[in-house]
Amino acid sequence: MKKILLPLFACALLGAASCESMLDIPQKGVVSYDDFYANDADAKAALVNMYKQYINNVAATEGIDVPEQVMLNYSADDILAAGGYAEDHAPFRYFCEFRYDNANATLKQVYQRYCYSIYHANLVISNFTNENRNGDAPKWTSAYTEQCVAEARVMRAYLHLMMALSWNVPPILDRVYNADEVIASSESQSQVLEWVIAECEKAINSGKLPKRANKDDKDNTARMNEGFARFVAGKAAVFNGDYATAKTFLKPLVESSAYALVPSEDFWTLFHIAGDGNSETLFEPNLIEDPSFTSGWGAMMIGRWMVANVFCWRTDALASSPQVHVGNMGWNGGAIQQDFAKKFLEHDGKSPRRLACFLTADEWLYEMDWASDIDPATGKNVNMSLADKKKDPKRGISSANGVYSHGPYFEWKHMTFINPPAILTGGKSYPADNLPNTGPTSNQTNYGVARLAEAYLLYAEACLETGDNAEGLKYLNAIQQRSGSGKISTSLTINDIIEEKQYELWFEGCRFHDVVRWSQKGYVDLDQIFNKSGIHKDVPIVYDAFFTDGEAEHRLYTKPATGAEAIISNDFEKGRHEYFPFPYDVTKMNPNLVSYGKWAGAAAE
């Protein structure tokens, strides 16, 4: 796959106008702000910088996590933060247990990273159009700068969409602002969503956005393209309850010959390096082809350093290292909620979709390779019998403390596959998720932002809401057929759409936003989902009776945590937890930002 994002850009010269007086100081080796944005080369540098800043901020790690993944995924009802003990990975747990407040560090990181990325998109737009404070004409325009502006417009619209779905009334940051300008919350979420739609429409109508040429065109999946612009506008319209507009944008996308759902047997590759830029990809930022980013520390950071550890099983509690990852590298940071896993298993059985997401206890113990399955001299499988595997002391959970906040199902959708497992590959050869020089604690898989399956389900929902049931059913059925679950709906219902979307897009940052939206339509009850279901009242710990009780064969079982380990989470509170509060540090500096509902006016908690 061609790496289209170019080497680093000296963004220091792109300071805000409020710092312009600093340019009066003679500096050697620095291009004056007044002399920049004056040709196509400057436009290209600014556009490359925009993509780089998105990768460095939204798609990259902060410590051991990607803040966006933590905030959105752990706020859902089907993932537990887990870890090694009650307060391990506490910043993660605050979201799934509704214990966060406006001083939460992860929440602040997400907000600031979105805003910072918007700023770098605005540097392109404000300097190559007259969309700036004074309406001044740009120093330079050309067909190429029009393309750069169109791409920046879609990036900015997408980031505003994510902010609107997370904070309800974020400010609309439509240009580079000066220090003396006041920024305030938008009037409503609808205002932001309508602006997002208009911005995407403007970019599409410009005719300057890159287009995916065909299903094999990987290059244009790594930049703002027309298909992704249609997705962003369509999703914004669905969340705004404007289903006719959603169909207008989504229909050309779902019907395009340049995109297609990957085959069932390749579903697992959607989340691994083997599937980067495939036919289902709408947008996923690519890694920079530069020595500092393909090996060593740079690659570790951009490759979501230590997120690989977080999304791996708790390996210090295991009898040996499963060969899919190899090495003591797992921290049990994202456990599939066991009630949901059971429901998923009952629905999908041993489908390719379910297998790509998690394993049952027996699959985990016996259908993937552990240390004793591999001959160290030859590296080949010794073909141990099932009877011997059941008595094998080098597999299973050896820790007497078990695995905390985890049931008998083992997620691996986002795990770094050092050795892609045969249960998914069918024995075919596929590349590992880490590059040769990055080590096992790095995942070089592209950061997945949007794929066609979500567009299909959004379109199906828009069709249902406009009475176009036969049309919508085609796309719901396409998702069901590809899943391999065996269920094919004969009519289009909101319950089937809700069900399929949870299975299809589990752990992909969609669920929390969706249930909030569906609750506003009366389709789901948030009190039932988060409180009455009891999903966080009994913290599970999974043990292996082979080690804990001396039984002759492996047997996994769960018990609820007790004492200090049995955290009782806060209840989901209506009027508060549907959206996040603006970070306290931000509202302290700018009281014109007013948080949603009961968060409004909150001091640091």
Salt bridges, closest charged atoms under 4 A:
ASP77 OD1 - ARG511 NE 2.85
GLU87 OE2 - ARG99 NH1 3.72
ASP88 OD2 - ARG314 NH1 3.25
GLU97 OE2 - ARG93 NH2 2.67
GLU97 OE1 - ARG99 NE 2.95
GLU131 OE2 - ARG153 NH2 2.92
GLU131 OE1 - ARG156 NH2 3.97
GLU146 OE1 - LYS208 NZ 3.59
GLU151 OE2 - ARG223 NH2 2.90
ASP174 OD1 - ARG175 NE 3.95
ASP180 OD1 - ARG133 NH1 2.96
GLU181 OE1 - ARG133 NE 3.87
GLU181 OE1 - ARG175 NH2 2.80
GLU199 OE1 - ARG153 NH1 2.97
GLU199 OE1 - ARG156 NH2 2.56
GLU199 OE2 - LYS202 NZ 3.74
GLU226 OE1 - LYS211 NZ 3.53
GLU226 OE2 - ARG230 NE 3.36
GLU255 OE2 - LYS251 NZ 2.76
GLU280 OE2 - ARG451 NH1 2.75
GLU280 OE1 - ARG482 NH1 2.75
ASP316 OD1 - ARG314 NE 3.14
ASP348 OD1 - HIS347 ND1 2.67
ASP348 OD1 - ARG353 NH2 2.97
GLU363 OE2 - LYS350 NZ 3.78
GLU363 OE1 - ARG354 NH1 2.71
GLU367 OE1 - LYS350 NZ 2.82
ASP373 OD2 - ARG395 NH2 2.77
ASP392 OD2 - ARG395 NH1 2.86
GLU411 OE1 - HIS406 NE2 3.12
ASP433 OD2 - HIS272 ND1 2.64
GLU454 OE2 - LYS235 NZ 2.77
GLU461 OE2 - ARG517 NH1 2.52
GLU465 OE1 - LYS521 NZ 3.82
ASP468 OD2 - LYS247 NZ 3.22
GLU471 OE2 - LYS251 NZ 3.14
GLU471 OE1 - LYS474 NZ 3.13
ASP496 OD1 - LYS487 NZ 3.16
GLU499 OE1 - HIS347 NE2 3.35
GLU499 OE1 - LYS487 NZ 2.87
GLU500 OE2 - HIS347 NE2 3.36
GLU500 OE1 - ARG353 NH1 3.02
GLU504 OE1 - ARG353 NH1 3.14
GLU504 OE2 - ARG451 NH1 2.96
GLU504 OE2 - ARG482 NH2 2.75
GLU508 OE2 - LYS413 NZ 2.79
GLU508 OE2 - ARG451 NH2 2.80
ASP514 OD2 - LYS501 NZ 3.16
ASP514 OD1 - ARG517 NH2 3.00
ASP525 OD1 - LYS574 NZ 3.79
ASP527 OD2 - LYS532 NZ 3.51
ASP544 OD2 - HIS554 ND1 2.77
GLU551 OE2 - ARG555 NH2 2.70
ASP571 OD1 - LYS537 NZ 3.16
GLU573 OE1 - ARG576 NE 3.07
GLU573 OE2 - LYS598 NZ 2.90
ASP585 OD2 - LYS108 NZ 2.52
